[in-house]
Amino acid sequence: MGRWRVLGLLGLAQFMLIVDITVVQVALPDIGTDLGLGREALTWVVTAYTLLFGGLMVLGGRLADLFGAQRILMAGLGVFTSASLLCGLAWDGAALIAGRGLQGVGAALMSPSALAVITAAYHGQARNRALGIWGAIGGSGAAVGVLAGGLLTAGPGWSWVFFVNVPIGLAVLLALPRLVGPGAGRGRGGVDVPGAALVTLATGLLVYGLVTAGEAGWGGFGTLAALGGAALAYVAFALVQRSVREPLMRASTMARRPVVSGTFLMLVATGLLLGLFFLGSLYLQRVLGYDALVTGLLFLPVAVAITAGAQVGGHLVGRIGGRPVAVGAFLLTAAGAALMTRISPEASVWTTLLPGFTLAAFGIGPAFVAATTTTMANVPSVEAGVASGVLNTFHELGGSIGVAVVSTLAAASLAPGAADVSGFTRALLLCAIVALVAAAVSAALVPAGKPSGVAVGHGHGH
């Protein structure tokens, strides 16, 4: 019974992390109005969290391995809870973005550590059941996030989107040490801090360059400087990985075809999902004038569709293999995004945005499953932890890049007082094109055959 209490507590902690990815999407317009934030700042409210969550997750897993999963989990939970309080108390955009970044740091320490505790606590069939419950947290967290974002923003206010994490975090902090021992890390080996810093810096510069392009243009000095700096930082990261004894990402693992295909699927699927959430939330509230509660309720079928799609994808992967599932998933996503391009202030959301987004989300669910299963079934067991960490990293970084890209394309329509929706339709058209290209790439890149011996999941270690 004690082990299942542990799972409940860790599931609650992980639930917070997943909810915080989508809960903020619905609150964005109210946050922008209260704090006077423009498009660039609102983009960073989303991406600061996913950027540091993804950029530091492999490092978080490495620290858990070295110093003990429970210690790193508690440290991460403390950082995340404190950062949530800072976000709720934020007095301006800079404070909120800083708090979101700290939330990402805490989440990067918590997520891999929590999974390590579960893996150590359960064995045999019990472990399979525990991992199945863990995997369900992803879809349910997304669903609850959009609904909770609407309820909290329309009720006590957007600050409570963050305040609600504080009592939950404190409760888990107090209860967990009684149920989980401190554990022992290996206590040896290095921690590739330079590698983690470089990959996070590189992706941050990439996101900044993409966001800046919406205002300064693709030929602007700020845009080119940021993108050039990102390229140099990625090169430096690759060089560091070749020279250090304990690299963050081993070249031999990253070069494996299953890992390449899995990271590609995860990057594109997450970028499309969070990009569509970003556009949809701002369109419904800024253009059509819906409040946060109505927006959250409208998004609920979308979030449920992700979970349903993942369930269908999980069954199909075992029967027909990951390649056809990935191709079909992105074709559905492309069709859904194309349907969303028909939006206009005169058209009903029930015939344009919502059916299109629901179809796209139903397609994205199987893409997550294909990314995880085809990768983990085709790498040696000694590399499974690294491969899982890399997949989870690209899950978060994909969201950062996706939101930055669609924000740049939709910049004209996101300006205060803008009535033209052409920016939204351009961004949605790009999403459809990217999904089509991803389907074609998947047909050639994803390994053929049926994966075996894997636990189906959808990112974040599931």
C-alpha positions in Angstrom: 0.0 0.0 0.0 2.9 2.4 0.8 4.3 2.0 -2.7 1.0 3.1 -4.2 0.9 6.1 -1.9 4.3 7.0 -3.3 2.9 6.7 -6.8 0.0 8.9 -5.9 2.2 11.6 -4.5 4.7 11.5 -7.4 1.8 11.4 -9.9 0.4 14.5 -8.2 3.8 16.2 -8.6 4.1 15.2 -12.2 0.5 16.3 -12.8 1.5 19.8 -11.8 4.3 19.9 -14.3 2.1 18.8 -17.2 -0.8 21.0 -16.3 1.5 24.0 -16.2 2.3 23.6 -19.9 -1.3 24.1 -21.0 -2.9 25.9 -18.1 -1.1 29.2 -18.9 -2.3 29.1 -22.5 -5.9 30.0 -21.6 -4.8 32.7 -19.2 -2.4 34.5 -21.7 -4.8 37.3 -22.8 -5.7 38.2 -19.2 -2.0 38.1 -18.2 -1.2 40.4 -21.2 -3.9 42.9 -20.3 -3.1 43.1 -16.5 0.7 43.3 -16.9 0.7 45.2 -20.2 2.6 42.5 -22.1 2.9 42.4 -25.9 3.3 39.5 -28.3 7.0 38.9 -27.6 6.6 38.9 -23.8 3.6 36.6 -23.9 5.6 34.2 -26.1 8.3 34.1 -23.4 5.7 33.4 -20.7 5.1 30.1 -22.5 8.6 29.3 -23.8 10.6 30.2 -20.7 9.1 27.2 -18.9 9.4 24.7 -21.7 12.8 25.9 -22.7 14.5 25.4 -19.3 12.3 22.3 -18.6 13.6 20.7 -21.8 17.1 22.1 -21.8 18.0 20.9 -18.3 16.1 17.6 -18.1 18.9 15.3 -19.1 21.1 17.1 -16.6 18.4 16.6 -14.0 18.4 12.9 -14.7 22.1 12.8 -14.5 22.1 14.5 -11.1 19.5 12.1 -9.8 21.7 9.2 -10.9 24.7 10.7 -9.1 23.2 12.0 -5.9 20.0 10.0 -5.4 16.7 10.5 -7.1 14.8 11.4 -3.9 17.2 14.2 -3.0 17.0 15.8 -6.5 13.3 15.3 -6.6 12.8 17.2 -3.3 15.2 20.0 -4.5 13.3 20.3 -7.7 9.9 20.3 -6.0 11.1 23.1 -3.7 12.3 25.2 -6.6 9.1 24.6 -8.5 6.8 25.5 -5.6 8.8 28.7 -4.8 8.8 29.7 -8.4 5.0 29.2 -8.6 4.6 31.6 -5.8 6.8 34.1 -7.5 4.7 33.8 -10.7 1.5 34.4 -8.8 2.9 37.5 -7.2 4.5 38.8 -10.4 4.3 42.6 -10.5 5.5 42.9 -14.1 6.4 40.8 -17.2 10.1 40.4 -16.2 9.2 38.9 -12.8 6.6 36.5 -14.4 9.0 35.3 -17.1 11.8 34.8 -14.5 9.4 32.8 -12.3 8.4 30.7 -15.3 12.0 30.0 -16.0 12.6 28.9 -12.4 9.5 26.7 -12.7 11.2 25.1 -15.7 14.4 24.5 -13.7 12.4 22.8 -10.9 10.5 20.7 -13.4 13.7 19.5 -15.0 14.9 18.2 -11.7 11.6 16.7 -10.7 10.4 14.8 -13.7 13.3 12.4 -14.4 13.9 11.9 -10.6 10.2 11.0 -10.0 10.4 8.4 -12.8 13.6 7.0 -11.3 11.9 6.6 -7.9 9.0 4.7 -9.5 11.2 2.5 -11.5 13.2 1.5 -8.4 10.0 1.1 -6.2 8.1 -1.3 -8.5 9.0 -4.6 -10.2 7.4 -7.0 -12.6 3.7 -6.5 -13.3 3.4 -3.9 -10.6 5.9 -1.7 -12.5 3.9 -2.1 -15.7 0.8 -1.0 -13.9 2.6 2.0 -12.3 4.1 3.1 -15.7 0.7 2.8 -17.3 -0.8 5.1 -14.7 2.2 7.4 -15.1 1.6 7.5 -18.8 -2.0 8.5 -18.4 -1.0 11.6 -16.5 0.2 13.3 -19.8 -3.1 13.4 -21.6 -5.2 14.0 -18.4 -2.9 16.8 -17.4 -3.3 18.5 -20.7 -7.1 18.2 -20.4 -7.3 19.5 -16.9 -4.8 22.3 -17.7 -7.0 23.9 -20.3 -10.2 23.6 -18.2 -8.5 24.7 -14.9 -6.9 27.7 -16.8 -10.4 28.9 -17.8 -12.0 28.3 -14.4 -9.2 29.9 -12.4 -8.7 32.9 -14.7 -12.4 33.6 -14.9 -12.8 33.1 -11.1 -10.2 34.3 -8.7 -7.9 35.5 -11.4 -4.9 34.4 -13.5 -2.5 34.5 -10.5 -4.3 31.5 -9.1 -3.1 29.5 -12.2 0.2 29.6 -10.3 -0.9 29.9 -6.7 -2.7 26.5 -6.9 0.7 24.8 -7.2 1.9 26.1 -3.8 -0.3 24.0 -1.4 0.1 20.9 -3.6 3.9 21.3 -3.7 4.1 21.9 0.1 1.9 18.8 0.8 4.1 16.6 -1.4 7.2 18.0 0.2 6.0 17.2 3.7 4.6 13.7 2.9 7.2 12.3 0.5 10.2 11.9 2.9 8.1 9.7 5.2 7.4 7.3 2.3 10.6 7.4 0.3 14.0 7.0 1.7 16.8 9.3 0.5 18.3 6.6 -1.7 21.9 6.4 -2.8 23.4 7.9 -5.9 26.4 6.5 -7.5 28.5 9.4 -6.2 31.0 9.2 -9.0 31.3 10.4 -12.5 31.1 13.9 -13.8 28.2 16.3 -14.4 28.2 17.9 -17.9 27.2 21.4 -16.7 28.9 23.1 -19.7 26.9 20.9 -22.1 23.6 21.6 -20.3 24.3 25.3 -20.3 25.3 25.4 -24.0 22.3 23.5 -25.3 19.9 25.7 -23.2 21.7 28.8 -24.3 21.6 27.7 -28.0 17.9 27.0 -27.9 17.2 30.2 -26.0 19.0 32.2 -28.7 17.1 30.3 -31.4 13.8 31.0 -29.8 14.7 34.7 -29.2 15.7 35.0 -32.9 12.5 33.5 -34.0 10.4 35.8 -31.8 12.4 38.9 -32.8 11.8 38.2 -36.4 8.2 39.0 -35.9 9.0 42.6 -35.1 12.4 43.3 -36.7 12.1 41.0 -39.8 14.2 38.1 -40.8 17.0 40.4 -42.0 17.1 42.5 -38.9 20.4 42.7 -36.9 18.8 41.3 -33.7 17.3 38.4 -35.6 20.5 37.5 -37.4 22.7 37.9 -34.4 20.5 35.7 -32.3 20.2 33.0 -34.9 24.0 33.1 -35.6 24.7 32.9 -31.9 22.4 29.9 -31.7 24.3 28.1 -34.5 27.6 28.8 -32.8 26.4 27.6 -29.5 25.0 24.3 -31.0 28.4 23.7 -32.6 30.2 24.4 -29.3 27.8 22.0 -27.6 28.6 19.2 -30.1 32.3 19.8 -29.6 31.9 19.6 -25.8 30.0 16.4 -26.1 32.9 14.8 -28.0 35.5 15.9 -25.5 34.0 15.3 -22.0 34.2 12.0 -20.2 30.5 11.9 -19.2 28.6 13.8 -22.0 25.1 14.9 -21.6 24.1 13.3 -24.9 26.4 10.6 -26.4 27.0 11.0 -30.1 26.7 7.2 -30.6 23.3 7.3 -29.0 22.1 10.4 -30.8 23.2 8.9 -34.2 21.1 5.8 -33.9 18.2 5.9 -36.4 15.5 5.1 -33.8 16.7 8.0 -31.6 16.9 10.4 -34.6 13.4 9.5 -35.8 12.0 9.6 -32.2 13.4 13.1 -31.5 12.2 14.3 -34.9 8.6 13.0 -34.2 8.6 14.5 -30.6 10.0 17.9 -31.7 7.5 18.4 -34.5 4.5 16.9 -32.6 5.0 19.1 -29.5 5.8 22.2 -31.6 2.5 21.7 -33.5 0.5 21.1 -30.4 1.6 24.0 -28.3 1.7 26.3 -31.4 -1.9 25.5 -32.1 -2.9 26.0 -28.5 -1.1 29.4 -28.5 -2.9 30.6 -31.7 -6.3 29.2 -30.7 -6.3 30.8 -27.2 -5.4 34.3 -28.5 -7.8 34.0 -31.4 -10.8 33.0 -29.3 -10.2 35.7 -26.7 -8.7 38.6 -28.6 -10.6 38.3 -31.9 -13.8 36.6 -30.9 -14.0 38.1 -27.4 -14.6 34.9 -25.4 -13.6 34.9 -21.8 -11.1 32.5 -20.3 -13.7 30.1 -18.9 -15.5 29.7 -22.2 -12.1 29.2 -23.9 -11.1 26.5 -21.5 -14.4 24.7 -22.0 -14.1 24.9 -25.8 -10.6 23.5 -25.6 -11.6 20.5 -23.5 -12.6 18.3 -26.5 -9.2 19.1 -28.0 -7.4 17.9 -24.9 -9.5 14.8 -24.7 -8.8 14.1 -28.4 -5.0 14.0 -27.6 -5.6 11.3 -25.0 -8.0 9.4 -27.3 -5.5 9.6 -30.2 -2.7 8.3 -28.0 -4.8 5.4 -26.9 -5.6 4.5 -30.5 -2.0 5.0 -31.5 -0.8 2.7 -28.7 -3.0 -0.2 -30.0 -2.0 0.4 -33.6 1.7 0.6 -33.1 1.7 -2.9 -31.7 -0.3 -4.2 -34.7 1.1 -2.4 -37.7 4.3 -0.7 -36.5 5.4 2.8 -35.8 6.0 4.0 -39.3 2.4 3.9 -40.6 1.1 5.3 -37.3 3.5 8.3 -37.5 2.6 8.9 -41.2 -1.1 8.7 -40.5 -0.8 10.8 -37.4 0.8 13.7 -39.2 -1.6 13.5 -42.2 -4.5 13.9 -39.7 -2.8 16.8 -38.1 -2.2 18.4 -41.5 -5.9 18.0 -42.3 -7.0 19.5 -39.0 -4.6 22.5 -39.3 -5.8 23.1 -42.9 -9.4 23.2 -41.7 -8.4 25.7 -39.0 -7.2 28.1 -41.7 -10.9 28.8 -42.6 -11.3 30.9 -39.4 -12.7 34.4 -39.7 -14.7 36.6 -37.3 -17.8 35.9 -39.3 -17.4 32.1 -39.4 -18.5 29.9 -36.5 -15.8 28.3 -34.4 -17.9 25.1 -34.4 -17.3 24.6 -38.2 -13.7 25.9 -38.4 -11.4 26.2 -35.5 -12.8 23.6 -33.1 -13.3 20.6 -35.5 -10.0 21.4 -37.1 -8.1 21.6 -33.8 -9.8 18.5 -32.4 -8.8 16.5 -35.6 -5.2 17.8 -35.4 -5.0 16.9 -31.7 -6.3 13.4 -32.3 -3.5 13.0 -34.9 -0.8 14.4 -32.6 -1.6 11.8 -29.9 -0.4 8.8 -32.0 2.7 10.8 -33.0 3.8 11.0 -29.4 3.2 7.3 -29.0 5.2 6.5 -32.2 8.1 8.7 -31.0 8.4 6.9 -27.7 7.7 3.3 -28.7 9.8 3.1 -31.8 12.8 4.7 -30.1 12.7 2.7 -26.8 12.2 -0.6 -28.6 15.2 -0.2 -30.8 17.9 1.0 -28.4 20.0 -1.2 -26.1 18.8 -1.4 -22.5 22.0 0.3 -21.3 21.1 3.4 -23.4 17.4 3.4 -22.5 17.8 6.1 -19.9 19.8 8.4 -22.1 17.4 7.9 -25.0 14.4 8.6 -22.8 16.0 11.8 -21.5 16.8 12.9 -25.0 13.2 12.3 -26.1 11.8 14.3 -23.2 14.2 17.1 -23.9 13.0 17.4 -27.4 9.4 17.3 -26.1 9.9 20.5 -24.3 12.2 22.2 -26.8 9.7 21.5 -29.5 7.1 23.5 -27.6 9.4 26.4 -27.2 10.3 26.5 -30.9 6.7 25.9 -32.1 5.3 28.8 -30.1 8.1 31.1 -31.2 7.5 30.3 -34.9 3.7 30.7 -34.9 4.0 33.8 -32.8 6.3 35.4 -35.4 4.1 34.5 -38.4 1.0 35.8 -36.6 2.7 38.9 -35.3 0.5 41.4 -37.3 -2.7 39.8 -36.0 -1.5 39.7 -32.4 -0.7 43.5 -32.3 -3.0 45.4 -30.0 -6.2 46.5 -31.8 -5.5 44.4 -34.9 -8.7 43.2 -36.7 -7.0 41.3 -39.5 -6.8 37.5 -39.0 -4.4 36.9 -41.9 -1.5 36.4 -39.4 -3.4 33.6 -37.8 -4.2 31.9 -41.1 -0.6 32.2 -42.2 0.6 30.5 -39.1 -2.0 27.8 -39.3 -1.1 27.2 -43.0 2.5 26.7 -41.9 1.4 24.2 -39.3 -0.5 22.2 -42.0 2.6 22.3 -44.3 5.0 21.2 -41.5 2.7 18.3 -40.7 2.6 17.2 -44.3 6.4 17.4 -44.6 6.7 15.5 -41.3 4.5 12.7 -42.7 6.8 12.4 -45.7 9.9 12.4 -43.6 8.4 9.8 -41.2 7.7 7.4 -44.1 11.5 7.3 -44.8 12.9 7.8 -41.3 10.9 5.9 -38.8 12.1 2.2 -38.5 9.9 -0.4 -40.1 8.3 -3.2 -38.2 6.5 -3.6 -34.9 8.2 -2.5 -31.7 8.2 -5.0 -28.9 8.7 -4.9 -25.1 8.0 -1.3 -24.6 5.7 0.7 -22.4 3.5 3.0 -24.5 3.7 6.6 -23.4 3.6 10.1 -24.6 6.7 12.1 -23.5 8.0 13.1 -20.1 9.3 9.7 -19.4 6.1 7.9 -20.0 
